Amino acid sequence: MSLLDHRANDDLASLEAGLDALESNERKTLPRWRRWLAATWPPLVAVALLVVVWQLVYNAGVLPAYRLPSPSDVLASLRDQWQAGTLQQATWNSVRRGGLGFLASLAIGTPLGLLVGRVRSVRRAIGPILSGLQSLPSVAWVPAAILWFGLSDATIYFVVLMGAVPSIANGMVSGLDQVPPLYLRVGRVLGARGLASARHVLLPAALPGYVGGLRQGWAFSWRSLMAAELIARSPDLGLGVGQLLDQSRQLQDFPGVLAGILTILVIGIAIELCLFAPIERRVLRRRGLVAATS
Amino acid sequence: MTVLEDQGTVTTTAPAVTLRGVTKRFGQGPNILDDVSLDVAEGEFLCLLGASGCGKSTLLSLVAGLDRPTTGTVEVPGGRAALMFQEPALFPWLTASQNVELALRLRGVGKKERRERAQELLTLVRLKDAGGKRVHELSGGMRQRVAMARALAQDSHVLLMDEPFAALDAITRDVLHDELVHLRQSQKLTVLFVTHNVREAVRLGDRVVLLSSRPGRVVKEYEVKIGQPRRIESPEVAQLSMTVTDELRAEIRRHGGQS
């Protein structure tokens, strides 16, 4: 390179550096704890308000106390269940069932979704059934499952699978459908064929839709599990949160009923918030699909 | 400046890309490309110019091996050609550097070497410090430079470019023109560059080939005998652009039925 070329090269380098600096926005992000605080206090305030309203209604005596217990009654019921150990036991049983059922749904739903998403004949054949199944409340399977499997774990897992598999499979399908054809072309230009193309291009590109499907799949697993536990009760089955709730109903223990509902809600939210929301946020943020502050 | 009426060019080196009597149609449709014969010499910068419907992108797909001609032959003696699109089409789940590394990985390059080579290539396109950035953190011009580094990672001396700067703003495009000319010289690339921008073609190319539309045929060739570095504003570039534009317009008018 001649001296002149070197100078031209330096000019170009500084020009590009300037353009790059002008066009990239350095985002200012708040510290992590500030973001966490900003996201946390509004729902906490809302819950606190709800409890206050509840207490006021209770104090006003609109309904008799056995029809509407006070917040502290429910809290006391939760404490009793905790001290008796039934709450922990039921929570563990239900979470274990929900988790196992979800993992099994994952193992079935993922390949099923790949098949439906990538093989045209399979898609024509079972695509509509799969979307249809998604709108069928899985509690409808409980009577059939009881007749097939009796009051056993198999009944519970069957209902969970029927709830979660369509969601996960459909998530995979929509993820695959959203893959821009240009990515696949680029992959081919770079020499990705067959499995390499699936591994390096197709599957990573389909990930956001798939993760959305997983999140929904978990919600459906949990709902189906509770439906199954509320209906299928037997001493042979370990005590789950649903069974605990139904037990309270039979004992006319209203604080216990509300405590049960609360437990189901809190577990569902906790797993969603601690597991699925961070995974989804991470996937989307890496791709620039959500603002870093949200 | 010479205007060659026929399709042949006198070259001393072996062509890097050869098309012979290439015709392409999809299914029973009309011909997209009709009897196109073209040689791109080793180290040449050839611009393909044409209005909509001239089959420019189809032609590049054929050279890239993404598609096959209906009749005729396409040869790239050096093996695969690298291809760049109008969109950078970087993978958003990877960092800039990982995007470049993927191209190397798919060629079977080992992990350590991959990392070093990717860093070299990013340095070459002046993005030494941007390797860890995600695609959405890069500006349009930076993305297209990463795409350039990725194309270079294919280690092919033939680079096909499908309107790679069409979506960029004018200032960035101008800078990337300089960058491309510089890279082409330092990396000894053969470039087949498709555009519908006459000035861009004249600014960049050693030769400009004008294609007709529907079907795409080679209409005319212009040898650009203006030394590099050129500027898009220079009177020489403007003058040849005028000649080419007139011819292009004449070609477009034929489709209006009032010629």
Chai-1 contact restraints between the chains, C-beta under 6 A:
chainA,res_idxA,chainB,res_idxB,connection_type,confidence,min_distance_angstrom,max_distance_angstrom,comment,restraint_id
A,L12,B,D178,contact,1.0,0.0,6.0,A-B,restraint_1
A,A13,B,R126,contact,1.0,0.0,6.0,A-B,restraint_2
A,L15,B,V175,contact,1.0,0.0,6.0,A-B,restraint_3
A,E16,B,R126,contact,1.0,0.0,6.0,A-B,restraint_4
A,E16,B,V175,contact,1.0,0.0,6.0,A-B,restraint_5
A,L19,B,G141,contact,1.0,0.0,6.0,A-B,restraint_6
A,D20,B,M142,contact,1.0,0.0,6.0,A-B,restraint_7
A,E23,B,S139,contact,1.0,0.0,6.0,A-B,restraint_8
A,S24,B,S139,contact,1.0,0.0,6.0,A-B,restraint_9
A,L182,B,A89,contact,1.0,0.0,6.0,A-B,restraint_10
A,V186,B,A89,contact,1.0,0.0,6.0,A-B,restraint_11
A,V189,B,A64,contact,1.0,0.0,6.0,A-B,restraint_12
A,V189,B,L83,contact,1.0,0.0,6.0,A-B,restraint_13
A,L190,B,A103,contact,1.0,0.0,6.0,A-B,restraint_14
A,L190,B,L106,contact,1.0,0.0,6.0,A-B,restraint_15
A,G191,B,L106,contact,1.0,0.0,6.0,A-B,restraint_16
A,A192,B,L106,contact,1.0,0.0,6.0,A-B,restraint_17
A,P204,B,W93,contact,1.0,0.0,6.0,A-B,restraint_18
A,R287,B,P92,contact,1.0,0.0,6.0,A-B,restraint_19
A,R287,B,W93,contact,1.0,0.0,6.0,A-B,restraint_20
A,G288,B,H136,contact,1.0,0.0,6.0,A-B,restraint_21
